[in-house]
Amino acid sequence: MEHKKLAAFPRDFLWGSASAAYQIEGAYDEDGKGLSVWDNFVRIPGKTFKGTNGDIAVDHYHRYQEDVKLMAEMGMKAYRFSIAWTRIFPNGTGEVNEAGLKFYSDLIDDLLANGIEPLVTIYHWDLPQTLQDAYGGWESRQIIPDFVNYAETLFKAYGDRVKYWVSLNEQNIFTHMGWQIATHPPGKRDSKLFYQVNHHANLANAAVINKFHEMGIEGKIGPSFAYTPQYAIDANPLNVLAAENAEEMMAHFWMDVYVYGEYPIVALNYLKELGIAPTFEPGDAELLKSAKPDFMGLNFYQTATNAWNPIDGGVENKDSYQMNTTGKKGTSQDSGIPGLQKTVKNPFVETTNWDWTIDPVGLRIALRRIASRYRLPVLITENGLGEYDKLEDGHVHDDYRIDFLKKHVLAIKEAISDGVDVIGYTTWSYTDLLSWLNGYQKRYGFVYVDQDETMTGSLKRIPKDSYYWYQDVIASNGEDETLLT
């Protein structure tokens, strides 16, 4: 729908940005921290771009005060960061590492002292290696009480100061890439195991949300989901059905469980036909239904377009669901699952150098779909543009990022005008950081960091042009139309 006048952003709108512990902190073995699965996975030859790792990353662990100062100067209202499980429990369980608790406590206090709301992600993929070795990590139901114990420790330590919590970050991504296409830890290819692992994550997520509410903490908690809205290439009913299949299997399959505690009927029936549906134990259904998230976290980067893919003779290339890690536009392969769908190019949208579609209208569509289907407020927990940024004469002129972000901010404003309750917008990312698979070549930040694949950079922070643009957007609470057109 088109509005003659757009609604204003809420006065308390959380303008912010985001990061993840492994991608920024460094100090991978300092102050009692244990090893995570990522600390080891990146050391397998060929897994990351030029063998980059997070041993140093952008050294946020030692430079967080400098980073917070830059956030404050920008006028940021919120900062979303994750806590490394291995800093709190080096072995996943057992004795708490007080130095780890203190680091995040100091960070939270510094943020609050500068008027910045801390948004804490409990789990952003860095599982303690000891738990993976002991019982297979997410492959075992033992992960559920261990995850609850870890989360409860955080709630007790920071619940008096942190009002927004993300339980799991992109569960659909870390399970798919870890157990279906082997590009993330533990590097397995087993569809049956993938769906069982995902079920355990759903149970753990529900248990942690329940624990949060049982403790009576003043705040809100919800999962963060990587949602890629699915389109049909045209009005051919079979192509529309393919898009419906994709939406069911790649979106509803997760978000329906988060909110309603049930897997969607069509998706679960399909998995049962293939013999790969997750195994339920007594109490599972009740636990899933009991958890009530306070918001839906949305990580939005792109949309996908679909066409019919017949079960006989159709495109089958599950591996091509991997991301383009070359940064060479147009090198992504066709992908599909016979009998479900295949992805095709959308002629109406442009793409990044990593072949991600640029579709701000898709963000508006995503927000509306979530609001209408789940009746929850939405916190946009990630949205950004990864590109090759060049430092020239001490500056980074990233007009392309400004163009990307302003169109997405306008789409949020339009979604709010449509009636969607949007809590905030935390872009990805604040500083440049280590991309999980792409090293330091793919940059997202408002702040350039002198670091590259040699991992010998000065780590100097340099605000980009986009930093100053976002500063102005925040100052006007998104109401200066000249910044969005």
N, C-alpha and C positions, 0 to 999 in steps of 0.2 A: 504494500500500500504506500501511497505517497501522501506526505503531510504538508500542508501549507506552511506550518511553523513547527520546528522541531522542539521537543522538550529539552529542558536544561538538565545537565548532569546534577545528581544529588549534591547537596552542599558538603556532605561528608564522604564523597566519592574517594576511594583509595587509589590515587594515582601513584604507581610504583614501578618496580622492576624486580627481576628475579635472578636466582643463581642456584647452583647445586654444589654441595660440599666437595665432592671429588673433583669437580671441574674447576674450582677456584682456590681451594685452601692450600694445597701443597702440604708440607710438614707431615708426610705420610707415615713417618715412624717416630714422631716426636711426642714428648710429654705423655708417654704411656699408651699412645694409640695402637690398636691392633691392625692387622692387615684385613682388607676387604677382598671380595672376589675380583674387584676391578684392579686392585693393586697387583694381582697375579696375572689376570687375563691379558692385560696390556703387554706383558712380557713374552707372550707367545708370538713368534715371528709372523708378520703378515696380518695381524689382527687390527692394527691401527695405522694411520697414515704416518709413514716414516718412523714407526715405532715409538710415537709420542706417548708419554705417560703423565700421570698426575703427581709425580713425586714432588715437583715444585709448583706446577700449574701457574697461577698468577700470584701466588704467595699471599693470599688473603689472610691466612692464619697469622702472619706477622705484620700485615699492613691493613688490618680491618679498620683501624681508626682513621687512616688516610682515606679509605674508601667511604666510610660513613661521613666524613667531612665533605667529600665531593657530593654525596647524596643530599646532605643538608643544604649545600650551596645551590643545588639544583631545585630544591623545594619539594623533594619527594615526600609523599605522605605515607608510603608503605614500602617495605622491603621484604620480599619472600626469599627465604634461604632454607636450606635443608641442614639437618643435624646428622653428622656421621655416626652411625650406630657404634662403630669401632672406637670412637673417641669416648663414648660413655661406658660401653662394655667391650673392652678389647677382645674378649673371647665370645661375645654375643650374649652371655649370661654371667652370673657369678658376681664378682666384686666390681663395684662402680669405680670408674676412674675419675677421681675428684678434679684432676687438672682439665679433663674434657668438659665436665659440668661447668667449671669456672670460665672456660673460654667462651662458651655460648651465653653464660650469664652476663659476662662483661660486654659481649656484643649486644645483647638485648638492652642492657642498661644504657649503652652508648647511643643506640638507636632512639630509645625513648627520650633521652636527654636532648636529642636533636629534633624531637617532634615527629619521629618516624615510627609508624606502627609496625612491629615485627609480625610477619606471617611465617609460621614455622611448618616446614614439611618434615614429617617424621621419617619417611622412607623415600629416598631418591636413588635406589638401585644398588647402594654399596653394602651388600650383605656381608656380615663377618665371615671370613674364610673358614673359621673354626666350625661354624654351624653347617656350612656346605660340606666340610670334611666329615663332621660327626654323623649327620643323618640326611645329607642331601639338601639342606636348606628348605626351600619352598616345596620340595618333593615330599616332605614329611609333614604330618599334622603336628609334630612337635614344634614347628615354627609358630603355631598360633599362640600358645602360652608364652613362648619366649618373646614374641613381638609385643604382646600385651604387657609383659613385664618391663620391657624397654620403654614403651610408650607411657606407661604409668609413672615410671621414673621421671620422664620429661614433664608430665603433667604436674607432678609434685614439686619439681624444681622451678618451673617457669609459669605454671598456671596462674599465678598472681599477677603476671605481667603480660603474658601473651594471650590475645583475644581471638586469634584466627589460627586454625590448625588444618593442615592438609595431611590426611592419614596415609595415603599411598599416591605416589606420583606415577601416572601413566602405566597403570597395571597392564593394560593391553599391549604396551610396547615392550616392557621388560620380560613379560612371559613369552610373547611371540618371538622376539629376537633371541631369547635365551634357550628356548626349547623347541622352536619350529624351524628356524633358519640358521641357528648357530653363530650369529654375529655378535652376540653378547654372552656373558657368562650364564650358565656353564658350558655353552657351546654345543648344545645337543639338537638332534633332529628326531623328534618323537611326538607325533600329533596327539596320541592318547595321553602321554605324560604331560604335554602342554596343557590340555584341558583339565587335567587333575591338579596340576600346579596352580592354574588359574583359580580353580575351586578353593584350594587352600588359601590363596590370597584373598578371595572374597570372604571367607570365614574369618580370617585374621582382621580384615578391614572392619567387618561387622563387630567383632569382639572389641576392637579398640574404640570404635565409636560408642559402643555401649558403656565401656569403662569410663570414657570421658564424661558421659552424661550421668553415670552413677556417682561420680566424684563431685558432681554439682559445681563444676568449674564455670565461671562466668565467661562465656565465649562461644565460639562456633567451630564446628569441625565438619569436614567433608572430604571426599576423594577428589583427585585431579585427573581428569580423563582426556586423553589425546583424541579429540573428535575431528574426523574428516567427513564432512557431509558428502553423501553420495548422490550423484546426478545420473540421469539417463542421457545417452547421446542424442536421442530424439523421442518422438511420441510413439514409436513402434511399441506395442504392448509388451513384446518380449524383452525389449531393451529396458522398459520401465520395470518389468519384473526383475531383471538383472540388478537394477539399482536398488530395488526393494530387498533382494537377497543380500546385497552388500551391506545395506543399512542394518539389516537384521543381524548379520553375522559379525559385523565390525563395529557396531555401536550399541544397539539395543541389548546385545548379549552381555554387555558390561553394565551399562547404566540402569537397565531394568532391575538387575540384581541389587545394585546400590540402593535404589529407591523403593522397590516393591518386594525385594527379597526372593524373586523368582526369575528363572531363565525364561526367555521368550519361547512360546510353544513351538513355533516353526523351527527355530534354531536348534532347540534341544531334540526335537524329533529327527532332524537331519543328522545330528551327531549319533543318536541311537542307531539309526540305519547303518551308519558306518562303523559302529562298534567302538566309538571313541568318546562317548559321553562320560562326564565325570561320575565317579562313584560317590553316592551319598551314604553317610552313616547316620544312625539315630541322633537326632538333635540338630543336624545340619540345617534342615528346612526352617526349623523354629528360630535358630540363631540368625539366619539371613533375614527373616521377616521382622525380627525384633529391632534391628538397627535402623535408626532414622537420621540420615545426614542433615545438617542444617543448611547446606548449600551444595551446589554442584560446581566443582572446579573445572574450568575449560581451558585446555591447551589447544589453541587453534593456529595452524600454519597454512593449511591448504584444503582444497576440495578434490574429489576424484570423480571421474566420469566413466560410465559403464555401458557395456553392450552385452547382448545375449551370447552365451558361450555353451554350445551343445555338449552333452556328456560324451558323445562319440565324435572324435575329430576336432574337439575344441582346443583352445590355447591352454597349455598347462605348463606353468613356470612359476612355482611357488617361490623359488629363490629370488626372482626378480622383484618380490615385495621388499627386498633389501633396498636401502637408500642408495642413491647415486653418491658414491664417495670420491668420485674423480673431480667434481667441479667443472666438468665439461658438458655444457648444455647439449641435450639431445642424445645422450648415451644410455639413458634408462631403457631397459628392455620391456617388451610387452609382458603382461602378467595376467594370470587368471586361474580359475578353478572350474574345470568342466562340469557343467550342470548347474553352476551358480552364476558366474559372471566373468567378464574380463575387463580390464581397464583399457581405456582408449583416450587419445588426446582430445582435449576440449578446445575447439577452434576459437572460442570466445575469450580465452584468458591467456595471459602471458605467463612465462615461467622464469624461475631463477636459474642461475648457472648449475644448480644441483637438481634441476627439473622439478622443483616444487611449484605448483600453480600459485599465482598471485591473484587472489579472489576476495577482496574485501566484502563484497555482497554475500559471499559464503559465510563470513563471520556473522552477519546479521541473520542469515538463515539458521546457522547453528544455534544462536542465542534464542531465536523464536522456537525452534524445535524443542530445545531443552525445557524452556519455560512452559510451553503448552503441554508437553508429555509428562513432565515431572513436577510441575508446580512448585519449583524451588527457586530461590535467588541464585544468581550465577556470579561466580568470582572468576574473572578471566586471569588465569594463573600463568599463562605463557602466550606470547604472540610476538613474532619478530622476523627479521630478515637476515639470513646468513649470507655474507658476500665477501669478496676479496676487497679489503680496505687498504688503501695505500697512504702512508705517511709522507706528505709532501711539504717541505719547508716548515716542518713542525706542526702541521695541521692535517686533519682528515676531513675532506669535503664529501660527506656521504649524503648528497642530495637524494640519491636513490632510496636510502633508508627513510629519510623524511617523507618522501612521496609515498612509500609503502605504509608507514605508520599513520600518516594523516588521513589516508583513505580508510584505514581500519578504525581509527578513532571516530571518524564521521559515521561509519557503519554502526558503531556502538551507540552513538547518539540517536541514530535512526531506530535501532532496536529498543532503546529506552522509550522513544516516542511511540513505538508499537505496543508498549506495555510491559516489556521485560524488566524485571528487577535485577539490575546489574550492580553488584557491590563495589567492584573495583577492577582495575586494569594493571596488571604487573607484566611489563614487557619482558621478552627474553632477548638480551640479558642486560645487566647493568654495565659491568666491565666486559671486555673481551674475555674469553675463557677457553678452556680445553674442550673441543668438541669430542664426544665419545669416540668416534671413528675417524673424524676428519682433522684431527690435530688442531693447529692454530691457524690454518689457512682459511677456515670458514669462520668469519667474525660476525658477532651479533651485537656487540655492546655499544652503549652511548659513550663509553670511555675506552680509548685505545690503550692497550697494554703492550709494551715492548717485550714481546716473547714470541718465539717461533719454534720450529721443529728441532733446532739445535738445543733448545732449552737452556740457552746461555744469555738470554736477553737481560737488559737492565731492569725490566719490570716497571719502568716509569709509566705513570698514568697521564694520559693526554685526552681531555674532553674533545669529542668530535663535534661537528656542526650540529648533529642531531641532538646532542646534549643540550645545547642552547635553545633549540626548537622546543624540546620537551619541557624545558624550564619555563618557557613562555606559555605553553599549553596548560601546565599545572597552575601557573600564576593566574590565568584567566578562568580556571576550572572548566576548560574546554569550550568557553563561550566566545572566544575571539575567532570569528569565522575566517579571517584572513589566514589563520594557521592551518585550516582544514581544507582549503580549496587551492 
